[in-house]
Amino acid sequence: MALIEKFFVIASEHPVGDDAIKEGQIVKLDSSQEIVLYDGSGVALGVAGDTKSTSASAMPGVYAGWQNRVNDSFDETSASGMMTVYHGGGEFGTDQFETDVLTADVGVSLYASTSGKLQAASSGTAVAVLTKAAGSYPSGVPGTDINGDMALAGENTNRYIEFKLLV
């Protein structure tokens, strides 16, 4: 449900296809030169910086049913038809990863799964390097969960990883 941009090198915009894509998933260009979810074929372009959905928000730590932009019905690409794609490097936090990443060691290569999430199982070309193991991520809201802050909610039981993007 989320991508936390810590540092990025290139943020480009591309026309977006018909796929539902969550911010933080790995994407590629299709034959029409539109952004679609990476499905295990072709070459991964980068990580999605926007969400295209008809049913849920993908903002970090936000309940999926919360509509952040009423007029767009959860689709951050609605007005322009374009999606931000981060590539060329950078460091990010995300909850968009497969369960095998939960036991992966820091420093291992991560690959794009057929569902557009990061996975530890070797598959094709590495797209990222794991720089921080899965765990709670501070939200910046005072509380008692982690480092004096409430933990940020999200997929994978509210656990986030940090990674260095290689593509």
N, C-alpha and C positions, 0 to 999 in steps of 0.2 A: 504493500500500500504506500510505500514511501521511498523517496530519495532525499538524502540530506547532502546538499552540495557543500563540501568543505573547501575544495579548491578544484578549479577546472581550467583546462587549457583552451579548448575550442567548444563553443556552443553555437551550432548551426541550426538553421531552420529548413525543413523539408516538407513537401506536401504529404499529408497523412492518408493512408488507405482506409479500408473498411474495418480492419481488425480492432477489437477492444484491446487497449494497451494501458497498463498501469505505469505510472511514473516509477522509474527504477528497474523496469524490465529491459532486457537486451533486444535491440531492434536491428533490422536490416532494410535495404532498399529492394523492392521487387522489380520485375521487368518493366513496370510502368513508371519507375523512378519515384515510387511512393513508399513511405515508411510503413512497415508491417512488423508484426511480432516475429522474432527469430524462431524458426521452427526446426533447426538442426541442419538445414540445407543452406548453401550459399555462404556468404561472408557477413559476419556481424559488423554493423557500422558503428554502434556505440550504445549508450544507455539513454532511455527515454527520459526527458525532463518534464514532460507534461502527461496528463491522463486523458485518454479518449474512452469514455464509458457512457452507458445509458442508465446505469443502475447504482453507481456508488462513487463517492469521492475517494481519492487516493492521497489526500494530504497527510503528511506525517502525524501520527497520533490522533487522528480524527476518526470518530465512529463512521463506519462505511456508509451509513444511511444519511449522514449529514450532507446537505446540499450546499456547497460553498458558493455557487453562482447559480441562482435560480433560473436566470434566462438561458443558461447554457445546458441545463439538465445534466450536470456532472462532466460535461465535455469541454475541457480547456482548449480544445482545438477548433471549436465550433465557429467562432467568428472569422478566423483567418484560414482555416483548412490546413494550417501548418503545425508541425510539432518540433519542439526543441530537442536536439540530439547532442549529447555531450560525447566528444571523442578527442583523440589526440593526447590523452592522459588525464590526470587529475586524481583526486582522492574524494571518496564518497562514503556515506553510510547508507544502508538499505535493509529492508526486511524482505526483499524479493530474492530469496534463495531457497534451494532445495534442502531437504533435511540432512543430507550427507555433509553439508557444510558445518552442521552443529558440532561434529567431532573432528573437523579438519584442523590441522596445525597452522599457526600463523606462518606466513611465508610460502604456502603452497599456491600453485596456480589454480585459478578458477576458470571454468568453461561455461559456455552458454548451453542450457538445457533446451530440449525441444519445446518447452513451455515458456521460453524467454527469461528464465531465472538463472541465477548463478549456481553452479554445481561444482563439487570437488572431483567427481568422476571425470577422468580424461575423456574428452570428446572433441576432436578437431583441434583448432588453434586456441590457445589460452587467451582469454579476454581480460583477465584481471589477476591480481595477486592479493590474497587475504592478508590484511595488515592488522586487524583486530578481531579476535574471536567473538562469536555470538554472545550477546549479553544485553542487559538493560541499557537503555540510552536515556540520559537526562533530558527532560523536557524544557527546563528553564523555569518551570512553575514550582514555587516553594512547596516542599513536602518532605516525605521521609523515605522514599524508595531508594534513591541512589544519589550520592554526592550532594545531599541536601535538597535535591529536586525530586518531583514525582517522575516516575519512569514514563517514557513516551510509549503510547500504545501502538499496536501494529500487528501484522501477520506474524507467523512463527512464534506464537505465544509471547508477543511483545519483545522479541529479541531482535537485535540489529547486529550486522557485521559492518566492518569498515574494509574498504578495498582500494587498491590503486588500479585505475583503468589502464589497460595496455593498448586498446584499439583507438 
